[in-house]
Amino acid sequence: MQPFHLAIPVHDLGQARAFYGELLRCAEGRSSAEWVDFDFFGHQLVAHLDPGKPQRTQHNQVDNHAVPVPHFGIVLEWSAWQQLAERLRAAGVAFVIEPGIRFAGQVGEQATMFFHDHSGNALEFKAFKDPSRLFAR
């Protein structure tokens, strides 16, 4: 699989480094006074400084939860997802949607959690016990 590249706005690069670098453990790559590259689980995430623009988030109903739109994230292995959920809880992260199972007993059953970074960017981390079910109908 080829890595994707995603550029997101952030209000403060120091907070972005703390959130993505320290909390999510994404290694930092190149940077300047206005942006920072992170290795986001093998993908290139670039945090661009945009101190004045507030994030606007819409919500759509999915499996009885208000899912923030837009959002981005990654599909982790089951145990890695569980470890991350525990680390985020221990760090006091405020979840938009608490870690849990969505579509229980259905084809798309998955572990999922939603939260925001310090700039209001919504993230979803998910996992499938059977990764081959990612696109199953």
C-alpha positions in Angstrom: 0.0 0.0 0.0 1.3 3.5 -0.9 1.4 6.0 1.9 -1.0 8.9 1.8 -0.2 12.6 2.4 -2.5 14.8 4.4 -2.0 18.4 5.4 -4.0 19.8 8.3 -4.3 23.2 9.9 -3.1 23.7 13.5 -3.2 26.7 15.7 0.1 26.0 17.5 3.0 23.8 16.3 4.2 23.1 19.9 0.7 21.7 20.7 0.8 19.7 17.5 4.2 18.3 18.4 2.9 17.3 21.9 -0.2 15.7 20.5 1.0 13.9 17.4 4.6 13.5 18.4 4.4 12.7 22.1 0.8 11.4 22.8 0.3 9.5 19.5 4.0 8.7 19.2 4.4 9.8 15.6 8.0 10.5 14.7 8.8 14.0 13.5 10.3 14.5 10.1 11.1 17.7 8.4 9.9 21.0 9.7 10.0 24.8 9.4 8.7 27.7 11.4 5.3 27.1 9.7 4.8 23.4 9.4 5.9 20.0 10.8 5.9 16.6 9.1 4.9 13.5 11.1 5.2 9.8 10.4 1.5 9.1 11.0 1.6 5.3 11.2 3.6 5.1 7.9 1.8 8.0 6.2 2.8 11.6 5.9 0.8 14.0 8.0 1.8 17.7 7.8 0.7 20.1 10.4 0.5 23.6 8.9 0.4 26.6 11.1 -3.0 28.4 10.7 -3.5 30.3 13.9 -6.6 32.3 12.9 -8.9 29.8 11.2 -11.4 28.1 13.5 -12.3 24.5 12.6 -15.9 23.9 11.5 -17.2 20.4 12.2 -20.5 18.8 11.0 -21.9 15.7 12.5 -23.5 12.7 10.7 -25.4 9.9 12.5 -23.6 6.6 12.2 -24.7 3.6 14.3 -26.5 6.0 16.8 -23.4 8.2 17.2 -22.8 11.8 16.0 -19.7 11.3 13.9 -17.6 14.5 13.3 -17.1 15.4 9.7 -14.5 15.9 8.4 -12.2 13.5 10.3 -9.2 11.3 9.5 -7.4 8.5 11.2 -5.9 5.1 10.8 -6.9 1.5 11.0 -4.7 -0.2 13.6 -4.2 -3.8 14.6 -6.7 -4.9 17.3 -4.2 -5.0 20.2 -2.5 -1.7 19.1 -5.9 0.0 19.1 -6.6 -1.3 22.6 -3.2 0.0 23.8 -3.8 3.4 22.2 -7.3 3.7 23.8 -5.8 2.9 27.2 -3.0 5.5 26.7 -5.5 8.2 25.6 -7.7 7.5 28.6 -4.8 7.7 30.9 -3.8 11.0 29.3 -7.2 12.4 30.0 -8.2 12.8 26.3 -11.8 14.0 25.9 -13.4 11.6 23.5 -16.1 12.7 21.0 -17.1 9.1 20.8 -15.7 6.8 23.5 -13.7 3.8 22.5 -16.1 1.0 21.8 -17.5 -1.5 19.2 -19.6 -0.2 16.3 -21.8 -2.4 14.1 -21.6 -5.2 16.6 -22.4 -8.6 15.1 -22.6 -7.2 11.6 -20.2 -7.4 8.6 -18.6 -4.1 9.4 -18.0 -4.7 13.1 -15.1 -2.6 14.3 -13.5 -1.0 17.3 -13.6 2.8 17.0 -12.9 6.0 18.9 -13.1 9.7 18.0 -11.3 12.6 19.5 -10.0 16.1 18.6 -6.5 17.5 18.5 -5.8 20.8 20.1 -6.7 22.6 16.9 -10.1 21.0 16.6 -9.1 18.4 13.9 -11.3 15.3 14.4 -9.5 11.9 14.4 -10.9 8.4 14.2 -8.9 5.3 15.1 -10.4 2.0 14.3 -9.5 -1.7 14.3 -11.1 -4.9 12.9 -10.5 -8.3 14.4 -10.4 -9.6 10.8 -8.7 -6.9 8.8 -9.9 -8.5 5.5 -13.4 -7.2 6.5 -12.3 -3.5 6.1 -14.3 -3.1 2.8 -16.7 -6.0 3.3 -20.4 -5.3 2.5 
